Every structure is written in C-alpha cells, then in structure tokens.
C-alpha cells in the first residue's frame, strides 16, 4: 500500500516544472508511504513516476519503487497488494521469466509484460498502478475491479498527471480547480463524490476495473473496462452453496489476505463480519492482534462494541486492544481528520480512529470485515427495497389513490417527518430509484433549496444517476437472463455505497496513519464463487455465513445489527468545524459544514495556477 504519482507528456515533452509537480505530489502524499520515497524520469523527459512507500512485502531496499523489470523495458509505480503473486510468479518462472526481487510489484510488471491486458484478470488483489513501456512509449493506468484503490487523473495541453489522492492533484498540478457541478451535486445526493467525478472540475477518477493506455504523439484515449463486479453474476447459472464450500471459499480469501512480511492485525467489532474474519484468520495461523474502537457516548448501551469484541478476542487467544474515544479526543483530532480527508464525505471517522489506534500499536496492516453486508444481505436495503418495489406495484394498480397519498406524504414531510417521504411513490417504480430513496442523503427534488439552479441542472445532467443505477443491474444479455432483486441489491450496494463511500474512506482514513486496510470479503475470486448462490433463490445470509465459519460467539450472532458507527451526529449537532454552537443537526448538517471547508480548498495556489 502506497501513494503513486506521475506525469506523462503524451503530446509534448514534460519539463522541469512537471518533475517538480511530481515531487510535490510525493510530498503531499507522504502519509500514505512513510517508509520511503522514489522518483524516476525517463531519458527524454516524457515521463516522471513518483512513489511513496509503505513497506509490507519485500520490505528491504529491493522492493522500493518506482521499479523496473529485469529487462529494463517496464517501469512501475504501484499502490496495493497482489495476494496471489507467489502463484503467478511460479507460472511466470515456468515460462522463462526472471526476477530480481521477492516483491509482488515485480510480479505485477511481468504479468502485464507476459500476458498483456488478459493478465489483469489473473490478478487477485487491490491495485492502482501506472506502468510505462519504454519500447512502445506507452503508459498503462489501471485499477482493480472492485475499485478498492483510487487513481485520479487530470490532463491539459498534451500532459497527463495522476495521483492516489484528488486533493494532492488539486494542490500541486496545473489543472482547473474550480468546483465540479457533478462533484457538488453528487456529494449532496449521496454524501460522497461518485466516480468517475471529483470535487474539482479538472480532475477525474479512473473508473474501477478500467484500463487506459496512453501513447506518445497520439490523442488521449478513453479508458476501457476489462472487468466488472457484475460479470461474476452473469458468469454461471444461479445455484445455492453448501456450508462446507462457503467456509472453504472464505478461508481461502482470508489466507490470501494474510500475505505480508510484517504483522497483520484485525479491526474487531461486535458484529458477525469482523468476528468471522478473526475466526478464519485464527484457523489460518496464529490469532491476530485485534483492535476495537468504542466511544464514551455509547458506554452502557447496545452500541458499545467493546464488551462483546473483548470477549471474542479472549476466546480466540490473541492480543487485544480497546481504544475509547470521547468528545475531547474528537476535538483534538478533528483538524487532522479533516486534513486527511481527500474529498468531502460524510463518513470515514470510524476508520480514521481505528487506524490511528492500529498505528499506535505498531501495525501497518489490518483486516476489516467491510464487504460482508454486500455478500450476505446484511443491510436493511435487502428488506426495504423489495418492500418499496412491492408498494410500487400496488401503486401502479391503484392510480386513484396515488394523488391523495402523494399529497399526504408531502404534508407529513412539511410537518417535520422524514423529508424523503415525498419521493416514496416516484422512487418505488424500479430497483435503481428505490435504491436511491434508501441511500441518498438528499433526493434531487430537495436540492433546489440548497444549490443554485444552474449548478443543479448541470450537475444532474453530468451525473445521470438514474441511468447509471439502471446500467449497474442490467445483465449483459437481457434475453438470456435476469437477476433476482436480491442480486440486484448486492450489485448496487457493491458498486455504489461500498465503492464510492466505504472503500474510498477506508483508503484515505487508513492511509492518514500509514495503515493498509485489507478486505477479505471484497475479493473477486470470492465473489466469483459466491455470485451464483447470491443470485439464487436461496442466497446465503449472515447466519449461514457464521454457521459455516464456526467459532463465533452466540451473543455476536444474536446481536441486533447496529453497524460500525460513531456519535458524530451528536457531536456536530452541538458545534460546527470551528467550534461554533447551533449548527444544523445530523449528517445533512455535517455535509453542509464539509462543503464550506472544501469550498476553500485548495489554498491560494489555485489562483496562481489559474493565472498561469
């Protein structure tokens, strides 16, 4: 896990100023890689690759980046981990490839050099990389299919810049840092900026599972999708999975995610998902060190994670650390939390705190149970969206009732009821819109009270949210198959909320402390094994998963789901980012405060760049 950066003069040679930009990007991303820094420039000045290193595999000098292969043809700057690199290396060595290191980075280079684009589908891991082919004078940019690792890009006048953080690009690269209409509207719709957009107009995100190959003296091409999460659901006919096969698939993923040359810990809560990962990790080796973060505000309530997590850790036998956070600690760390935030997001505080605790214990790597809800139907959306669709079918058969019902719902909303009540009828007609009703921070028809009409219109036009949601669950061949509602919700949760909110927040909040967050449930080979069951009429549940793993305390299995939360709603209801009292309550108030903060970013550099 690291920070990558670079510049490629595909239309003209890069110059000293461009190299200085990459050096600045390295500096801005230093917290992502506190163990080392690298910079490589090609002979003609076309390419500069930067890297900040968090040393986890082949941790000596041989594993430093940017890295070249044995031939010297390929140079890479890589962020992530390739969990099956040992198997891939054996296959490559059998075909004559020669290696100079013991790193997964060098294996990744040879996978592409030997198998080309097809090699990307052999990779098991999380990754974003920039790989330069010195013979063809071509730069490859790629991200993993789930989109665990970020990669932001910006281009102008025949030059392309890239980095692991959008905020670093906005502060260092000579790009348009005006606000993006899609970024602004997307943030208010979802509580985060959805890919491929960014908060700043001149910056975009390479989409998950995409590859972009950029050659010297050729137009900048569009990226191409090489793998999608949805492909796993279409690859095999629906079929239930037995308990033994489910356990074997989960254990296989956890074993791969334990690959490291440094100790691996685990973020342990009172929930089934992290307890399952902890139990499987113990089966795969020694019990890992576990960490639990809980909050003073939750002491003595069902939301307190500590008692059950501590009991589970004691049963497993590994070392455990509980860290308690109060309002005072939040106030003390708030500025650092906001400095680490890459783009505005209403989440991320929980991962920030637990990663801070992990770093305090000397850990560089921690496993997380993130992704279990998407695989095993753990979110309320798996119940609520089918109920909304059932209601929508009823409404379509009783049109005379709809007008009166809509009027009544508007009245309830005006009287202080949930504001999204006004969208109940209009958003119950298909899974995509029902998902928006469930997950949106604001509905589009609420935003005209918050945003200028021109910004709102432009942002909605760029986002095309309803079309994108529909495309997410559209099968590759509609005549051949259709997906169950359960499978559609799993795809929507994986490709929207998890990808744009949870994964991105896990990345920047972990990296703010130099901690790599690994996600055994977010694994393409695991999804490929489970997708037929998820799409079947008997999808595996959390209880099925817990039973297959074994060793999970009954108190954890029977506990009412609360999620891994923080009392941020209560804290921000009392003060704003500057300590002033009386701000708007809840996550909508938090979103408004974050908008005010990011409205001022980047700092005065932006004006100088705009004038340049």
N, C-alpha and C positions, 0 to 999 in steps of 0.2 A: 504494500500500500504506500502510495507516494503522491507527489504532485508533479504533473508534467506541464510543460510549456514549450512554445516554439513559434517560429516564423518561417514562412516559405514564400519566396519571391517567385511565384509561378509565372507572372507576367513581366517581371523585371528583377534584377539582382537586388537582394537585400543589402543594406548598407550598415555602417557603424551604428546609426541610430536604431536600426531594427535589432541588432545584437544587444544594445543597451536596454531595449524593451524586454527582451527575454531575461536578461539579468535581473531586471526589476520584477518581473513576474516570479522568478525564483524566490526573490526576497519576500514578496508579498505572500507566497505560499509556503514559507519556511516552517510553519507549524505542522504542515502535512508531512514533512520529511526532516526531522531534526537530526538525523544521523549522517547526512552528507548532502553535498551539492555538486551538480555536474553541468557542464556547458560544452557543446560541440558545434563547430562551424565547418561547413564543407569548404573545399578549396576555392570555389568560385563565389562564395558568399551568398549562394541561393538559399541555404537552409541553416537555421540555428535551432538546435534542440536543447532544451533546458530540463533539469530534473532535480527534485528534492526527494531524498531517500529516507524511508522508514525501513530499516534493515530487519527482515523477517526470515528470508530464505537465502542461503549462501551469504551470511552476514558480513563476511570479510570484504577486502578491497576488490576481489574478483567479481563480486556481484554488483558493483557500482554501475550507475548509468549516467548519461547515455551509453549504450553498449553496442558493440559491433559483433557480427558473427565471425567465424574463423576465416572466412574468405575476405572480409573487409568490405563486402558489397553492401551489406544491410546495416543500418544504424537505427536504434530504437530508443524511445522514451516511453516508459510503460508504467501504468498505475493499476495495481490489482494483484490477483493471485491466480495461477493456473494450477488447480488442485490435482489434476491428472498428469502433471508434467513428467513424472517418472515413467509412467506407461508410454507416453508419447515419445520420450527420449529413447526408450528401448526400441520402439518401432523405427524411429529415425536412424538410430545406430545400425540396426539390421539392414538398412538401405544405404549405408555408407556415409551418413552424416558424422562429422567430427565436432567435438565440443571442447571448449577451453575452460568452462566453469561448471559448477554444480547448480546453477540457478534455473528457475522457471522462465526467467527473461530470455535466456539464450535458446531455450526450447521453443518459446513463442516465435522468435525470429525464424528458426528453422522450420517450424510448422508452416509458416507463410511461404518461405523460400522454396520449400519442397512440394507442398500441396496447393499453393495458391489460395484463392478465395475459398475453395472447398475445405481448406484446413481450418477455417474459422469455426465450422460446425463440429470439429473434433475437440474443441477446447471446452473444458469443464472449469468454470471459474467466474470471477468477476474481473472485468478489464475495460480499460480505455487506453488506447495507445496511438502513438504516431511513429510510423516505420518508414524510413527513407531508403529507396532503392537507388544507389549511386550509379548503376549501369543505365537504368531507364530514366533516371532523373524524375522520379515519381514518388509522391508522398501518399502513404496509406493512413487514413484515420478510421478507427473502428471502436465500437462499444459492444459490450455483452448483450445478449438477447433480452434479459430482464431489465437492463439499464441500471445496474447496481452502481457502476462507476460513471461519473459525469465527464463530459467533454464539451467545452464551449468553444465556439469559433467566431471569428469576425474577419471580414475582408474589405479591402479598399485599394483601388488603383493597382491591381495586379499583385497584391501582397495579402497573405492569409496569416492570421495569428490564432493561436489556440492555447487553452489552459484548462486546468481542472476546476477553476473557480471563475464564475462570471464576474464577480466583484473585482478580482485581480485584473482581468482584462479591461474593465471599465476604468480602473485607476491607472493602468500602465500603458495600454495600447492606444494609438491614434485613431480611434473609432468614434462613431456617433454615440454619445452617451445621453442623448435625450431619452425621455421616457417612452417606452413602447406601449402603444394603445392595447395590444394583445396582452402584454405583461400586466398592465394595470388592471384591465377588466378581468383577466384570468385570475389575478390574485383575489379580487373581491368576490368572484364566483366561487372559487374553490378553497381559498385560504393559502394558496401557493401559486407559483407561476408555472403553468403546464408547458411541458416540452411540445414542440421544439423552440418555444419562445423564451425570452429572457426579459428581465426588468428593463434593460437598456436596449434602445432601438437598433443599435449597430451590432448587437451580439445575438447569437442563436445557439441552440444546443443540437449537436448531432443526435438524431433520434436513436433510441435503444435498438439494438440488433441491426444497425446500419453500418455500411462501409462507404467511404468516399475516397476515390483515387484521383489525385490531382497531379497533372504532368506539366512540366516546363513548357511555356510558349503555347499552351492550349487553354481554351476557355475553362472557367471554373465549373466543374460538373456537379450535378445534383448527387446527393448520396443515394445509395441503393440498399434496400432491405435484404439481408441474407438469412435472417432467422427471426421468427416471431413467437411469442408465448402461445398465441392462438394455434400455431401449427401443430402443437402437441395434441390438441383436442381433435384435430382432423386426421391425425396420422394412423389411428387404429380405431376399430369399432368399439362402442361402449361395452364395458364388461366389469362386473364387480371384482374386488380384490380381496383375497383371503388375509387373515390376520398374520400368518407367517410371512407371506410375501410383502405385506405392508411393513412389517418390522424389518425385514431384510433390506428393503429399499431405503428406509430411514437410517438404519445403521450404516449402510454403505455411504450415504451422504455425509453423515457425521464423521465417519472415519476419514473421508477425503478432506473435510474442513478442519481437521486437527493437524494437517500437514504444516509444519513450521520448524524452524531451528531455534525458536525461542518459546518460553512457556505460553500456553493458551488458557485463558480463563473463561468464565461464563457470566453473563448477566442473568441473575436468577430472581424471578419474581414469585408471587404466589399463584401463578397461572399454570395451566397444563402445558403450554408450548415450551416455555423455558425449562420446566421440570422434565419434560420428555427429552429435550436436548441434553440436559445434565445427566439423566439416567443412561442415555445412549453413549455419551462421552465416557462415562464410567465403565460401561461394558467394553468400550474400545480401548481402554487403557486405565491409567490411574485417575481417580476422581479429580477434576479440575478445581482450581481455586474459583470460588463463586463470590459474586458481589451483589448486594441488594441496596437499592436506594429507597428510602421512605421519607415521609415528611411529617414534621411536628404537627401540622394541622390535622393529620389523619390519625394521630395516636389514639388508640382505643376504639377505632371504628373499623368497619369491614374493609375500608380502602387501604388500611395499613398492610403493606406487603410483608413486613419483617417477620412476624411470628411464624407463619407457615413456611416462608422461604428458609428461615433459620432451622426449623425442624427438618425440612427436606435436605438441607445441606448436611446436617448432623447424621442423617440416615445414610447418605452417600459416603461420608467419611472424609471429604476433602476440606481444606481450609476455607473459611468463610469470613466475609467482612460485611457488616451492615453500616451504612452511612446515613445519618439523619440530617435532613435539611430543614431549616426554618426560614422564616421571612428575612431574618438578618443575613443569612448566607446568600439568599437570593439577591438582596440589595447589594451585598459586597461583590457578587459575581456578575451582576446584571450587565455592566458595561462590557465586560469581557465576552459574555454570551452574545451580545449584540454586535461586537466587533467580529466575532467568528461567523456570524450568520451571513451566508453567501448572497442569498436573495430573500426578500420578505417571505416569511412563513409563520403560520400561527402555531406550529408545533416545534419539536426539536429540543425542548427544555429537558425532558426526561433523559434523552440520550446524552445530552451535554453533561448533566450531573453525574450519571453513572460512568461515563467515560473519564470524567475528572477523577472519580474515585478509583477507577482502574489504573490510571496513570500514577496516582498516589501510591498504589501498591506495586509499582514497577512493571505492570503489564503493558505489552504492546498490542496484544491480540485478545479479543473476547468474542465468544459465540453468543448469538442472540436468537430468541425464539420468534423474531419477526418473520412473517410469512405463513405461520401456521393457520391463522384465521382464513386466509385466502384458499388454502388447500382443503381445509376441513370444515368449512362453512361456519366459522365461529362468530362472524359479525351479525348483528341484528338485521343487516340488509338481506341476509339469506332468508329471513322470515318476512320482513317488511315489504320487500319488492314484489314477491308473489302475491301478497295481500293487496298491494296497490294495483297490480295488474288485474286481479280478480274484481276489485272495485271498479276499475276502468271498463271492464267488460260489462259489468252491471249498468254502469252509467250510459254506455252506448245503447243498451236495450231500453233505457227509460229516459229519453231526451227531455220529456216534460218536467222531470224532477231536477234536471241539471241546472237550469237557470236559477231556481229558488235555492238550490243547495249552494251554488257559487256565491249568490248574494249573502246567504247566511254565513258562509265562511269568511267573506270579506268583513262582515260585521264583527265576527269573533276576533279577527286579526286586529281591527281598529280598536277593539275593547281591551287589547293587551294580550291576546292569545298568540300562539306561535305565528310569526309573520309569514312563514312559508305555507300556511293553510290556504292562502289564496291560489296556490298552484296545484292543489290536490287534484282537481278534475283534469286540468290541462296536462299534467305530468304523469297521469296514470294510464296513458294510452300505449306505451311501449317500454321495454326494459331500459333503454338508454335514458329516456326522460324521467322514468321512475327512479333510476339511479341518481340522476341529478337532484331530484327532490330530496332524496335521502342524504346525499353527501355535500351538496352545495352550501357554502356559507351564506350567500345571498342568491336568490333567483334573479334572472335578468330583468324582470319587470320591477324589481325593487331598486335597481341601480340608478335609475334616472333621478332619484332623490339625493344621490351621492356624487355622481360624476357628471361632468359637462356632456351635453348631448353629442357633440362631435366626437369626443373621446369614446363614449359608449358605443356609438354606431360603428366607428372604425374598429374598435376592439372586438365587438361581436362578429363583425364581418371577417376579420382575420382568424378568429378562433374557430368559428364554425363548429361549436361544441356539440350540437345535436347530431350533425352529420358524422363527426369523429366518433362519438359514442356508438352510433349505429354501425359504423365500419368496424369497430372493435369486436363486435359479436357477430359480424357477418361471416358465415362459413365460406371457405374458398370456392365451393361448388354448391350453390344453393339447391340445385336439382338433386344432388347426391345425398345430402344430409342436412339436418338442422340440429341445433344444440338445445339441450334442456335449459329451463330457466335457471336451474342451479349452476350449470356450467357457464351460462352467460354471466351470471353474477360473479362467479370466480374469475372470469376473464376481465370483467370491468374493474373489480377490486384490485386485481394484479396490475393491470395496465394503466390505471388512473390513480386511485388513492395510494396504493403501495409504491408505484414507480415515482410519482411526482411529489409525494409528501414523505412517506416513511423512508424510502431508500435514500432520497436526497438528504433528508435531515440526519439519517444515520451516518451518511458520509461526512458532511461538514461538521456536525457536532462531535463525532468521534475524532476526526482529524484536527479539530481545535485543540485536542490534547495529545496528539500523536498516537491515537489508538485505532487500530484496524478492527472494525466490526464485521464479523463473519456471520453468514446467514444460511445454515444448513437446509432450511425449508425453502430457500429461494435458489433453486438449483435445477437447471434444465434437464439433466438425466433423471432426477427425481420426478419432475413434472411429467416427463415422457412416460414414466412407469405408472404414475397415478392418474393421468388425464383420462384414460378410458374408464376408470372407476368413478372419477368426479363427474363424467358425462353420462354415467349410467343412471338407472332408476334407483340404485342403492348406493349413493355417494358416501364415502367414509366420513364419519363425524369425529368430533374431538374425543368422544367417549371411545369410539372404535380405535382411534389412534393411541389413546392412553392405554387401552387394554392390550394392544399389540406390543407396546413398548414394555409394559410391566414396571414395577418398582416405583410407581408414582403414588404418593400418599392419597388415601381416600378423601382426606379433608381438602386436598387440592382439586381432585376430580369433581367433588360435590360443591365446590365454592361457586357462588354466583359470579359471572364474568363482570369485572369492572374495568379491565384494560390497564395498561401501564400509564397512569395519569400523574399529573402534578396539580397542586392547588393554584395554578396560575390565574384561573378565573377569579378566585377570591382576592389574590394579591393585586391584580391590576384593577379590580373594582374600587380599590382604595386610593391608588396613585397612578400617575402616568409615568412615562420613561424618565421624567425629570423630577419625580417625587411630588408632583402637584396632586392635590386631592380632587376627587369629584369627577373622574373620567367616566366615560360610558362603560357599563358593566359587560363582562363576558368576552367571548372570543371576537365578537364584532368590534368591541371597543379596543381590544388588543390589535386587531387588524388595522384600525384607524391610526393607532399610535405607531405601528411599524411603517405604515405609509408615510407618516410625517418624517420618520427617521430616514427612510430610503429616498425620500424626495430631495434630501440634501446631499445625497451621495451620487457620484464621487465628489471629492472636495475640489478646491479651486483648480486643480489640474485640468478639469473638464473644460473650463473656459479657455485656457491656453491652447488646448488641443483643437478646440472648435475654431479658434482664430488662425491656427497654423495652416 
